[in-house]
Amino acid sequence: MKNILVNKIKFKGIHARMVAAIATVAVASTFLCGCEYIDGVLEKFDLIDNDYDDSPFLDTDETASEGKEATDEAAKEGNESLDSGASGNVKGPESFDFSAFYRKFFDTDSDGEVKKVRDEAGLTEENIEKVKKNQEGYYAFDKLTDAGKTLYAELLLILKQELEDVYVSTTSEQAIDIVFNYLMIDHPEIFWVEGYSFKKYTVGDVTDKMAFSGQYTYDLKEVAARQKKIDEYVNECIAGAPSSGDDYYTIKYIYDYLVTNTDYVSGAPDNQNICSVFIGRESVCNGYAKATQYLLNKLGIDCITVSGTVDTRSNVEAKHSWNLVLCNGNYYYIDTTWGDSSYQTVSSDSDDVTNLPRVNYEYLCVTTENILTNHKFSDVIALPECKSMSDNYYVREKAYFESDDLEPVRELFDRRYNEGSENVTIKCATKEVYNSLLDKLVSKGAVFDYLRGGYDSDNKKNVRYTTFEETKTIIFWL
């Protein structure tokens, strides 16, 4: 029997897949933090599995038993690659045939030690079924087959106890990769896990069994100490949440709270997990997204973290994370990171970055079509097509304009003045409406009829405004 050790390292949210079948092959990698990534070196040497947009990093160390040749062939079981820019029901790896690699352990001499390890880890049939029952309703879990759900339950039991070298019910490394990613999508509270490794035991060229280990950043004592600090933040936040049965107000509250209490800092500690937000109050996109998911889940709102890339003024296809949320029965996307003024300047068409609101609502409850303006999905998991505009921020706030009629604009100005707002934001449904309103309000001066005050030293009215042509948004400053 041959023993193969494979380590999957997840560093600051960036992955790259590398398979080294010969011990003399050496590859050096550079990892970038925040929303940036590189994988050109890996692609050059054909060491990246392009079936995965987020490219998991595999460092393979092999030792062969006497008379056996050490080889490792990466699993290629039919994971369909996606068009990252596609809208609609994006197909993901949940079509993977987990049952084809399912490994059930029996009370035989050869499996005796295996069962002992599994029993000590709590991976009994009874416990696994309990975990599977408790996970029903989780977005990613529900997309798996029964064999996939069994593996999911096993990994969850292992990670929560910070165990190592526990035999699992699959002989496929791709199955482990898919299920690990699904588990982490469902559970932002597991902040102490940054990756995994596994040992593969083979007979000839056939994998007989695999043992899984998590890659842990903190021991259980430190995890408990950090969880206490997290609970303090979360309890304070939730105490102020609205009691309305309308999901929109709960989602907006969390969006506002995180933007107001978090700064975007690329080098923030723990910036790929919730500790950066709840303890350090500084993070990057993955920390924002996971914190959003964590808080909304606590408040009974279904939400997951979505990964992909974004195009900004300074970067093309930069690594990024945002959220899919279920609001009043319909799915929407929200991007809390881009709601923060400390980050949002990259998407403005204005050279005056001071003319930006503290909270940008452009990415609060938007459709698939809206988000695809500058976001692209990865192929990690299938996502629904979000079509509803019912709970879009601008629609709910009566700031969404489908025509260039100026009377609703006057009413919006009056409301914002009465609320004591610092700005009036107008969101246009089409480019034609955007251009027409901009012409009427600015070029032809209609906006001056709605302003209260705003006189310069020559006793003439003036107006400050910021335009976002890409998103068809105009901001007038009061």
KOLLOKOL-52391 format. One record per residue (C-alpha): residue number from 1; residue in one letter; x, y, z. Coordinates in Angstrom, 3 decimals. Example, Ala and Ser with C-alpha at 12.3 -4.5 7.8 and 13.67 -1.06 7.14 Angstrom:
// residues 2
1,a,12.300,-4.500,7.800
2,s,13.670,-1.060,7.140
//
This chain:
// residues 478
1,m,0.000,0.000,0.000
2,k,1.237,3.456,-0.903
3,n,0.813,6.521,1.350
4,i,0.437,9.951,-0.270
5,l,0.277,13.156,1.777
6,v,-1.417,16.159,0.201
7,n,-1.541,19.582,1.854
8,k,-4.040,22.160,0.698
9,i,-2.972,25.573,1.932
10,k,-5.401,28.466,1.884
11,f,-3.442,31.673,2.473
12,k,-5.307,34.965,2.810
13,g,-8.137,33.669,0.685
14,i,-5.944,33.026,-2.366
15,h,-5.595,29.548,-3.870
16,a,-3.446,28.013,-6.588
17,r,-3.509,24.360,-7.613
18,m,-0.159,22.574,-7.971
19,v,0.330,18.847,-8.537
20,a,3.922,17.611,-8.205
21,a,4.156,14.022,-9.414
22,i,7.953,14.039,-9.418
23,a,9.847,15.017,-6.290
24,t,12.400,17.117,-8.201
25,v,9.750,19.582,-9.447
26,a,9.874,22.862,-7.488
27,v,7.488,25.783,-7.836
28,a,7.646,29.149,-6.079
29,s,4.382,31.035,-5.561
30,t,3.559,34.603,-4.556
31,f,0.321,35.337,-2.750
32,l,-1.420,38.711,-2.663
33,c,-3.796,39.854,0.039
34,g,-7.204,41.478,-0.173
35,c,-8.938,41.452,-3.561
36,e,-5.943,40.664,-5.790
37,y,-4.397,37.431,-7.036
38,i,-1.878,35.898,-9.491
39,d,-1.613,32.421,-10.931
40,g,0.409,32.983,-14.098
41,v,3.387,30.996,-12.863
42,l,1.213,27.975,-12.170
43,e,-0.510,28.205,-15.528
44,k,2.848,28.429,-17.316
45,f,3.918,25.082,-15.915
46,d,0.440,23.561,-16.423
47,l,0.059,23.157,-12.659
48,i,-3.342,24.806,-12.313
49,d,-6.664,23.004,-12.594
50,n,-8.755,25.436,-14.625
51,d,-11.965,23.638,-13.652
52,y,-11.812,25.844,-10.536
53,d,-11.941,29.620,-10.811
54,d,-10.527,29.986,-7.301
55,s,-7.710,27.518,-8.015
56,p,-7.061,25.518,-4.823
57,f,-3.401,25.099,-3.909
58,l,-2.200,21.507,-3.589
59,d,1.334,20.750,-2.463
60,t,1.909,17.010,-2.882
61,d,4.528,15.063,-0.936
62,e,4.652,11.366,-1.807
63,t,6.279,8.359,-0.155
64,a,5.940,4.906,-1.683
65,s,6.139,1.546,-0.001
66,e,8.708,-1.006,-1.108
67,g,8.304,-2.097,-4.720
68,k,5.753,0.625,-5.514
69,e,6.302,3.650,-7.741
70,a,5.173,6.966,-6.291
71,t,2.625,8.619,-8.593
72,d,-0.280,10.972,-8.124
73,e,-2.885,11.724,-10.771
74,a,-5.197,14.637,-9.987
75,a,-8.850,13.664,-10.112
76,k,-10.539,14.844,-13.283
77,e,-14.096,13.674,-12.628
78,g,-16.254,15.854,-14.832
79,n,-16.391,19.205,-13.028
80,e,-17.948,21.511,-15.616
81,s,-16.184,24.859,-15.876
82,l,-18.404,27.945,-15.932
83,d,-18.555,31.131,-17.870
84,s,-17.764,33.505,-15.020
85,g,-19.738,36.268,-16.643
86,a,-22.898,34.280,-17.164
87,s,-26.176,35.251,-15.577
88,g,-29.011,32.923,-14.687
89,n,-28.806,29.625,-12.892
90,v,-25.053,29.154,-12.876
91,k,-24.170,25.473,-12.876
92,g,-21.719,24.393,-10.189
93,p,-19.847,21.267,-9.051
94,e,-22.869,19.919,-7.170
95,s,-23.421,17.638,-10.178
96,f,-20.304,15.721,-9.072
97,d,-20.992,11.993,-8.545
98,f,-19.991,11.597,-4.888
99,s,-21.452,8.104,-4.688
100,a,-18.916,6.822,-7.229
101,f,-16.146,7.476,-4.681
102,y,-18.080,6.679,-1.520
103,r,-16.118,4.481,0.915
104,k,-18.076,2.647,3.594
105,f,-15.991,1.051,6.335
106,f,-16.795,-2.420,7.628
107,d,-15.850,-4.457,10.714
108,t,-13.012,-6.273,8.974
109,d,-9.422,-6.726,10.068
110,s,-8.192,-4.229,7.481
111,d,-10.763,-1.612,8.480
112,g,-10.564,-2.144,12.225
113,e,-8.019,0.604,12.878
114,v,-9.896,2.920,10.532
115,k,-13.155,2.482,12.420
116,k,-11.356,3.021,15.712
117,v,-10.023,6.387,14.520
118,r,-13.432,7.401,13.192
119,d,-15.245,6.356,16.378
120,e,-12.791,8.308,18.538
121,a,-13.431,11.347,16.368
122,g,-17.191,10.940,16.770
123,l,-17.727,9.910,13.158
124,t,-20.283,7.266,14.012
125,e,-23.300,6.652,11.810
126,e,-25.578,8.034,14.526
127,n,-23.598,11.272,14.908
128,i,-23.254,11.754,11.170
129,e,-27.001,11.416,10.651
130,k,-27.644,13.920,13.451
131,v,-25.295,16.433,11.846
132,k,-26.902,15.917,8.434
133,k,-30.317,16.555,9.965
134,n,-29.090,19.752,11.645
135,q,-27.565,21.037,8.411
136,e,-30.788,20.839,6.436
137,g,-31.671,24.264,5.112
138,y,-28.089,25.425,4.629
139,y,-27.655,26.696,1.075
140,a,-24.600,24.689,0.001
141,f,-25.397,21.571,2.019
142,d,-28.785,21.217,0.372
143,k,-27.159,21.113,-3.078
144,l,-25.179,17.938,-2.304
145,t,-26.137,14.319,-2.870
146,d,-26.555,12.077,0.169
147,a,-22.980,10.808,-0.144
148,g,-21.784,14.414,-0.401
149,k,-23.793,15.347,2.698
150,t,-22.205,12.455,4.602
151,l,-18.730,13.743,3.744
152,y,-19.842,17.288,4.670
153,a,-20.953,16.067,8.106
154,e,-17.656,14.245,8.616
155,l,-15.568,17.298,7.744
156,l,-17.689,19.504,9.995
157,l,-17.145,17.164,12.955
158,i,-13.403,17.076,12.268
159,l,-12.975,20.848,11.880
160,k,-14.990,21.757,14.980
161,q,-12.734,19.524,17.089
162,e,-9.530,20.541,15.245
163,l,-8.725,16.901,14.515
164,e,-6.095,15.478,12.183
165,d,-5.685,12.307,10.136
166,v,-9.289,11.145,10.369
167,y,-10.483,8.695,7.704
168,v,-13.370,9.972,5.617
169,s,-15.932,8.292,3.387
170,t,-14.472,9.221,-0.001
171,t,-11.546,8.217,-2.177
172,s,-11.664,11.380,-4.314
173,e,-9.629,14.514,-3.654
174,q,-12.064,16.481,-5.821
175,a,-14.939,15.380,-3.595
176,i,-13.032,16.680,-0.566
177,d,-12.293,19.957,-2.348
178,i,-15.914,20.542,-3.332
179,v,-17.367,19.628,0.060
180,f,-14.769,21.626,2.005
181,n,-15.619,24.723,-0.058
182,y,-19.348,24.133,0.411
183,l,-18.923,23.736,4.162
184,m,-16.964,26.979,4.427
185,i,-19.615,28.770,2.336
186,d,-22.270,27.719,4.842
187,h,-20.264,28.381,8.018
188,p,-18.575,31.798,8.372
189,e,-18.323,31.140,12.131
190,i,-15.511,28.622,11.482
191,f,-12.851,31.312,11.507
192,w,-9.956,29.129,12.705
193,v,-9.676,27.002,9.560
194,e,-7.612,28.233,6.601
195,g,-7.343,25.052,4.560
196,y,-6.830,21.318,4.796
197,s,-4.546,18.395,4.024
198,f,-5.178,14.714,3.430
199,k,-3.335,11.429,3.206
200,k,-4.166,9.110,0.361
201,y,-3.653,5.344,0.783
202,t,-3.467,3.390,-2.467
203,v,-3.192,-0.228,-3.535
204,g,-1.487,-0.223,-6.897
205,d,-3.042,2.672,-8.758
206,v,-6.322,2.518,-6.863
207,t,-7.057,4.795,-3.894
208,d,-8.203,2.626,-0.979
209,k,-8.883,5.293,1.652
210,m,-8.138,8.905,2.599
211,a,-7.467,10.625,5.936
212,f,-8.419,14.305,6.349
213,s,-6.810,17.033,8.493
214,g,-7.760,20.681,8.892
215,q,-5.242,23.520,8.730
216,y,-5.881,25.486,11.921
217,t,-4.773,29.037,12.719
218,y,-5.674,28.934,16.435
219,d,-5.945,26.226,19.067
220,l,-9.308,25.586,20.703
221,k,-8.428,27.693,23.744
222,e,-7.705,30.720,21.579
223,v,-10.804,30.004,19.513
224,a,-12.926,30.177,22.667
225,a,-11.298,33.449,23.741
226,r,-11.891,35.024,20.346
227,q,-15.450,33.737,20.203
228,k,-16.163,35.561,23.446
229,k,-15.028,38.839,21.886
230,i,-17.044,38.103,18.761
231,d,-20.141,37.466,20.870
232,e,-19.746,40.851,22.571
233,y,-19.719,42.645,19.205
234,v,-22.572,40.582,17.787
235,n,-24.794,41.001,20.847
236,e,-24.324,44.780,20.786
237,c,-25.100,44.910,17.079
238,i,-28.174,42.672,17.229
239,a,-29.577,44.603,20.192
240,g,-30.234,47.530,17.876
241,a,-31.720,45.531,15.004
242,p,-35.249,46.487,13.898
243,s,-38.071,44.276,15.129
244,s,-40.057,44.622,11.899
245,g,-41.005,41.443,10.065
246,d,-39.783,43.103,6.863
247,d,-36.440,41.505,5.924
248,y,-35.380,44.616,4.027
249,y,-34.994,46.714,7.169
250,t,-32.933,44.010,8.889
251,i,-30.610,43.673,5.897
252,k,-30.225,47.446,5.547
253,y,-29.485,47.733,9.269
254,i,-26.647,45.185,9.078
255,y,-25.326,46.805,5.898
256,d,-25.265,50.221,7.580
257,y,-23.813,48.863,10.817
258,l,-20.885,47.090,9.182
259,v,-20.051,49.989,6.874
260,t,-20.156,52.443,9.766
261,n,-18.087,50.288,12.129
262,t,-15.500,48.820,9.749
263,d,-12.621,50.306,7.762
264,y,-11.256,48.765,4.587
265,v,-7.577,48.007,5.298
266,s,-5.773,45.623,2.942
267,g,-3.225,44.488,5.513
268,a,-5.658,43.957,8.391
269,p,-4.971,40.869,10.550
270,d,-7.354,37.921,10.020
271,n,-8.809,39.716,7.016
272,q,-10.139,36.506,5.471
273,n,-12.419,35.744,8.420
274,i,-14.879,37.382,10.807
275,c,-12.276,38.180,13.494
276,s,-10.992,41.096,11.427
277,v,-14.413,42.774,11.503
278,f,-15.735,41.789,14.915
279,i,-12.468,42.156,16.844
280,g,-10.161,44.362,14.760
281,r,-12.835,46.532,13.052
282,e,-10.650,46.453,9.903
283,s,-10.895,44.043,6.984
284,v,-11.067,43.364,3.245
285,c,-13.856,41.978,1.077
286,n,-13.856,38.423,2.436
287,g,-14.053,39.655,6.019
288,y,-16.899,42.069,5.189
289,a,-18.826,39.358,3.347
290,k,-18.419,36.698,6.022
291,a,-19.352,39.168,8.767
292,t,-22.462,40.158,6.782
293,q,-23.428,36.502,6.430
294,y,-22.757,35.760,10.098
295,l,-24.901,38.627,11.391
296,l,-27.790,38.088,8.983
297,n,-27.832,34.362,9.754
298,k,-28.014,35.250,13.454
299,l,-31.059,37.368,12.688
300,g,-32.759,34.590,10.749
301,i,-31.954,35.891,7.245
302,d,-30.612,33.345,4.736
303,c,-27.302,34.602,3.366
304,i,-24.106,33.138,1.902
305,t,-20.764,34.525,0.767
306,v,-20.179,34.618,-2.993
307,s,-16.727,34.657,-4.575
308,g,-15.546,35.942,-7.912
309,t,-13.781,38.918,-9.451
310,v,-14.523,42.604,-10.008
311,d,-13.427,45.291,-12.444
312,t,-12.514,48.649,-10.925
313,r,-10.824,51.816,-12.118
314,s,-7.427,50.440,-11.033
315,n,-7.795,46.669,-11.436
316,v,-9.320,44.190,-13.849
317,e,-10.651,40.872,-12.514
318,a,-9.472,41.497,-8.960
319,k,-10.416,38.740,-6.499
320,h,-13.525,39.727,-4.549
321,s,-16.288,38.465,-2.251
322,w,-19.862,39.649,-1.713
323,n,-23.187,38.108,-0.614
324,l,-26.336,36.420,-1.837
325,v,-29.270,37.133,0.481
326,l,-32.910,36.025,0.666
327,c,-35.102,39.064,1.325
328,n,-38.865,38.700,1.666
329,g,-38.857,35.573,-0.467
330,n,-36.604,36.812,-3.275
331,y,-32.857,36.489,-3.770
332,y,-30.644,39.572,-4.154
333,y,-26.949,40.391,-4.103
334,i,-25.363,42.776,-1.636
335,d,-21.780,44.022,-1.504
336,t,-21.013,45.499,1.888
337,t,-17.391,46.184,0.963
338,w,-18.390,48.434,-1.902
339,g,-20.897,50.086,0.393
340,d,-18.000,51.474,2.434
341,s,-16.637,54.873,1.435
342,s,-13.132,53.731,2.374
343,y,-13.301,51.380,-0.624
344,q,-16.014,52.666,-2.939
345,t,-13.956,55.435,-4.576
346,v,-12.604,52.907,-7.069
347,s,-16.020,52.730,-8.786
348,s,-16.713,56.471,-9.085
349,d,-16.547,58.342,-12.396
350,s,-15.775,61.552,-10.514
351,d,-12.222,62.777,-9.933
352,d,-13.401,64.428,-6.724
353,v,-13.359,61.477,-4.340
354,t,-14.540,63.684,-1.487
355,n,-17.981,63.840,-3.118
356,l,-18.974,60.357,-2.047
357,p,-21.449,59.284,0.658
358,r,-20.279,57.533,3.811
359,v,-22.580,54.640,2.922
360,n,-23.027,53.730,-0.739
361,y,-26.319,51.890,-1.336
362,e,-25.597,51.029,-4.955
363,y,-24.999,47.412,-3.928
364,l,-27.829,46.830,-1.474
365,c,-30.291,44.225,-2.787
366,v,-29.467,44.239,-6.493
367,t,-30.272,41.881,-9.355
368,t,-27.941,39.535,-11.202
369,e,-27.982,41.951,-14.149
370,n,-26.989,44.832,-11.861
371,i,-24.151,43.000,-10.130
372,l,-22.725,41.744,-13.431
373,t,-22.034,45.349,-14.412
374,n,-18.682,45.023,-12.663
375,h,-18.731,41.661,-10.815
376,k,-18.091,38.183,-12.225
377,f,-19.065,34.946,-10.477
378,s,-16.659,32.090,-9.825
379,d,-17.751,28.506,-10.473
380,v,-17.593,27.382,-6.847
381,i,-21.352,26.921,-6.429
382,a,-24.557,27.339,-8.443
383,l,-26.321,30.644,-7.877
384,p,-29.888,31.707,-8.684
385,e,-30.763,34.413,-11.163
386,c,-31.900,37.388,-9.116
387,k,-34.558,39.287,-11.060
388,s,-36.712,41.019,-8.479
389,m,-36.354,44.761,-7.846
390,s,-39.008,44.854,-5.120
391,d,-36.540,45.263,-2.258
392,n,-33.793,47.088,-4.100
393,y,-32.646,50.023,-1.951
394,y,-33.575,52.703,-4.477
395,v,-36.978,51.187,-5.150
396,r,-37.771,50.948,-1.438
397,e,-36.553,54.504,-0.852
398,k,-38.510,55.833,-3.866
399,a,-35.317,57.030,-5.523
400,y,-35.535,54.782,-8.595
401,f,-36.551,56.596,-11.782
402,e,-37.955,54.858,-14.832
403,s,-38.806,58.147,-16.581
404,d,-37.418,61.686,-16.705
405,d,-40.497,63.208,-15.040
406,l,-39.239,65.933,-12.694
407,e,-42.106,65.952,-10.177
408,p,-40.891,62.772,-8.382
409,v,-37.441,64.389,-8.301
410,r,-38.863,67.436,-6.510
411,e,-40.606,65.147,-4.005
412,l,-37.354,63.266,-3.389
413,f,-35.480,66.508,-2.667
414,d,-38.190,67.574,-0.214
415,r,-38.027,64.219,1.609
416,r,-34.257,64.302,1.902
417,y,-34.289,67.859,3.248
418,n,-36.935,66.912,5.810
419,e,-34.874,63.887,6.876
420,g,-31.768,66.022,7.312
421,s,-29.883,64.014,4.698
422,e,-26.549,65.158,3.311
423,n,-27.412,64.228,-0.256
424,v,-30.086,63.290,-2.787
425,t,-29.217,60.170,-4.753
426,i,-31.074,59.444,-7.996
427,k,-30.875,55.964,-9.526
428,c,-31.990,55.677,-13.167
429,a,-33.461,52.578,-14.769
430,t,-31.915,53.194,-18.189
431,k,-29.098,55.151,-19.790
432,e,-31.670,57.284,-21.604
433,v,-33.355,58.326,-18.350
434,y,-29.936,59.008,-16.780
435,n,-28.830,61.264,-19.641
436,s,-32.164,63.087,-19.795
437,l,-32.359,63.796,-16.066
438,l,-28.737,64.914,-15.968
439,d,-29.442,67.293,-18.840
440,k,-32.640,68.690,-17.293
441,l,-31.306,69.017,-13.768
442,v,-27.778,70.252,-14.443
443,s,-27.408,71.547,-17.985
444,k,-30.804,73.263,-17.970
445,g,-30.648,74.144,-14.254
446,a,-33.865,72.562,-12.976
447,v,-32.069,71.371,-9.846
448,f,-31.810,74.977,-8.599
449,d,-35.589,75.030,-8.190
450,y,-35.316,72.268,-5.612
451,l,-32.338,73.509,-3.577
452,r,-32.801,75.211,-0.240
453,g,-29.897,77.557,0.329
454,g,-26.588,76.749,-1.293
455,y,-25.668,80.345,-2.241
456,d,-22.086,81.352,-3.009
457,s,-20.342,84.642,-2.095
458,d,-21.981,86.385,-5.067
459,n,-25.427,85.367,-3.797
460,k,-25.797,82.849,-6.610
461,k,-26.970,79.290,-6.097
462,n,-24.450,76.548,-6.721
463,v,-24.693,72.781,-6.649
464,r,-22.240,69.970,-6.039
465,y,-22.921,66.612,-7.617
466,t,-21.242,63.295,-8.375
467,t,-22.098,61.086,-11.348
468,f,-21.703,57.321,-11.794
469,e,-22.357,56.755,-15.488
470,e,-21.717,53.006,-15.305
471,t,-24.423,52.490,-12.676
472,k,-26.634,55.346,-13.904
473,t,-26.583,57.177,-10.562
474,i,-26.459,60.909,-9.764
475,i,-25.728,62.324,-6.290
476,f,-26.607,65.930,-5.429
477,w,-25.073,67.290,-2.223
478,l,-27.277,69.356,0.062
//
